[in-house]
């Protein structure tokens, strides 16, 4: 089983949506038993909260159930997961800082490295922007999840 953890700052927008997108894509391929997919945040500020209502709404409009509950990244995640995928350079830097050993750092990747149709170098945080930002994030996540699945 391949275990993937998606990570953003608060785990209420980007990583929560990445989890939902990947779960749906895996399900559509009939590969649910091959994967364990989760998400977490660098900060624990939103721990226990549902995803941002705007992300849930945008996800619903695109056919995704963004239903995860926010939690922070834990040291144990570096042992449990095969891939730990951050949404931007800040997330990646924070993950490297938290990695318990050199071997764990090899699990860290940036989401956009899997994109094949978009050239963005990170998945932007839509939290403080307008509605279109949430849809742009979903487009990037769809592209990256497709690219990631093609490698697995």
Helices and strands as residue ranges (DSSP letters): E 2-8, H 14-28, G 32-34, E 35-41, H 53-61, H 77-80, E 83-86, H 89-98, H 102-105, E 108-110, G 111-114, H 131-151
